């Protein structure tokens, strides 16, 4: 019986951990449908942008320009209703002033003119932090050894921080009267830290001479952090004739260059009494004291981005333009972002071995998705152009694709997001100034709790029985961009 509960403990607690807009490709405003953001297009939109997502569009830029400032002032909120039990919501809010894009183009004249572009882009993918607690007296432990209601204290803390900094160099040139070709190289530094801590404690109701009641407890923690330097390439093609503009991009998977990762995990059960349900031995019980711990540093991290193919079309009308974009992202088979070394994480002499390599790994798997976006611009007056755009941001995370339950997923966002952008561009001879509002919303009713303080007991090792609940995401930001024509 004891061995059965040990195995159950391992399966229950090692599944918990980091789930860290971390599972959506178009969350940043700098995406193929971010029509408001200068240069965030695949098809030529006659924009004042200085860095294009389709490098072929650089061929249409005949000026040397620089974006001196591109900033987002952003507020974000993620709310999980009953995230740790009934009435125990998990709410994460953040506000930041974020430098987003610094970029420039250099135009070279001659018999075969071409344009080079370079950019530095910062993308704050995720900043998530929640805490919750239940401090109450109710029936937690079996009345056969702890009659009546017990004093129970449950706590949970979850954090996730993801940041990406990208350096880009690209070039575009004409290959025919209506055709342009471009090439792009992108170096990316990605940093992710996820921290999950949960504890459940119940005082056992027994008669003691001292008056101090014994304590049953279960605790779990998992801290994973890594950085990776990666490289990927993009080829762009553009067709431009009269009012019609087409664009095509093919982006390679992310190549691993260098990385470093650390993992710290601690899971313990102490003085948890398991009454026997064997009719042959009524009244018997087992007491579990169990510890799994591992700290590993200087590990290798591998973070993947799949092959993607983007398409864009823009149509000019009398006072503006209509724009459509789509991008397909291939699936990613299951892999380990962080693979710990193969050591036994169980402490003490127990009849089972837990390998840190399989049970403490940080893993990822992705289904294929296609995102779509629509945008329009309108000349409000000779020097002011208005912009509006809408686009999808479908979620690629799917826990059903994993082969088994070992390890921890690296995602928090399990919802589709829908984005809206509104703004205007003021044009002057030597500069363009653009301002706009960025709005995003996503929701799901299928978010699985990490822990549930509604029904802790011996059978679930005081962690409760997690159920699906409702999670929503909302963010609002102000985009400001200044572009100077040198």
Beta strands, then each sheet from edge to edge (+ up, - down):
strand 1: 65-80
strand 2: 90-99
strand 3: 101-108
strand 4: 114-138
strand 5: 150-174
strand 6: 179-203
strand 7: 215-241
strand 8: 244-251
strand 9: 255-275
strand 10: 285-299
strand 11: 308-317
strand 12: 320-329
strand 13: 332-338
strand 14: 362-366
strand 15: 369-381
strand 16: 384-393
strand 17: 408-409
strand 18: 416-427
strand 19: 431-448
strand 20: 468-485
sheet 1: 2+ 1- 3+ 4- 5+ 6- 7+ 8- 11+ 12- 15+ 16- 18+ 19- 20+
sheet 2: 2+ 1- 3+ 4- 5+ 6- 7+ 9- 10+
sheet 3: 13+ 14- 17-
end
